Amino acid sequence: MLNTGKLLATKVGFDICGITPCKHLVVNERAYRDWLAKGYDSTLEYMRRNLDKRFNPENLVEGAKSVIVCGVSYKSPISGGYTSKDREKIASYACNRDYHKSIKKMLQTLLKELQKIYPKLEGRAFVDTAPLLEKQLAVEAGLGWIGKQSLLITPEFGSYVLLGELVINMECDQYDKPLEGVGCSECQRCVESCPAHAIVEPMVINTAKCISCRTIEAEQKKTDNNLHGWIFGCDECQNCCPYNKKAKQHTNQHFDPLFDPREIATSKWIKMSEEEFQNRFGSTPMKRAGLERIKKNIAGE
């Protein structure tokens, strides 16, 4: 199963894949509950739901035995490509088609291919929307480690990686193990580069300060209107990472950028109609925020 799963994952378009057994992530649960107790989730109310399921895939999917964790690179020339002259910046993942749909389709294809070999295999695909600790599962599956900005960092593709999981009802005769001898060491670039000082300590984010959350998630009372040019998402903590600077460009064409924010003038955004927004950006993650919200972000409201 281990090697077969990885080969098939590559075949359907993933760059990395690892498999880990289902288990209770006790240390993560303790840290997560402490994070909630400090109120760092701010307006992200969904982070408090399904706490009984979040820390063990067996509680989320009946009969679950293993998790196949897959990742795909999305690094493009937009990733880390902004300069001080660029007035409106968008997180590079959001310049592509909505990754939820692309990765879900890839996972479903992977599941069907596995079922041809293992007819009794059953599973469910997840992409970022279920109460599943996907980054920690990726660590357990040997794909990378959690950086000080709380993102998964992989040796080959840095943190410019999108994840998806198959939770399956089969045990493997062999599993991947967490990487050893890797990590961020003494590097503090992401902590120091966050313009909103949202990384309050390594791997702890105050979402009330985080520009990505402030430009996308449920609106909250603003104490700081300076978004530092970001109108949807924020890549500052990724752009400075040494692993990202040497990371490979993406190769899966499904993650090619559909537009370049550097080519869209401020006046164009301000004058944009709802119809034009839907035509140009309706298939991207930017649809989640909507044109009105984006215009407010541009105005710093």
Secondary structure, 3 states (H helix, E strand, C coil): CHHHHHHHHHHCCCCEEEEEECCCCHHHHHHHHHHHHCCCCCCCHHHHCCCCCCCCHHHHCCCCCEEEEEEEECCCCCCCCCCCCCCCEECHHHHCCCHHHHHHHHHHHHHHHHHHHCCCCCEEEECCCCCCCHHHHHHHCCCCEECCCCCEEECCCECCEEEEEEEECCCCCCCCCCCCCCCCCCCCHHHHHCCCCCEEECCEECCCCCHHHHHHCCCCCCCCCCCCCEEECCCHHHHCCHHHHCCCCCCCHHHCCCCCHHHCCHHHHHHCCHHHHHHHHCCCHHHHCCHHHHHHHHHCC
